[in-house]
């Protein structure tokens, strides 16, 4: 879980920026969006398969351009 410890000389804006960076790195917001609504396992599998296909097509295009 992200957390920032402030020292006496730390500015609030700097601490907020550090906290936001840690939250982004930990993936808290993306996890929250993912868990906001229930998704059936079949829908999850379908999305995962579509993402894999998209990655493969992107990789193929990159190879063909070279």
Residue, then its C-alpha position, 0 to 999 in steps of 0.5 A: x500500500x502506498x504511503x509517504x512520510x513527511x519530514x519537517x522540511x517537506x512541501x505538501x505539493x512534493x509529498x502529494x506528487x510522490x504519493x500519486x507516483x507511488x499509487x500509479x506504480x502500485x496500480x491501485x487506480x487500475x485495480x479499482x476500475x477493474x473491480x468496480x463492477x462484476x465481470x463474468x469469467x467468460x467476459x474476462x476470458x474474451x477480453x484477455x484473448x482480444x488483448x493477446x490478439x491485439x498484442x500479436x497484431x501489433x508485434x506482427x506490424x512492427x516486424x513487417x515494417x523493419 
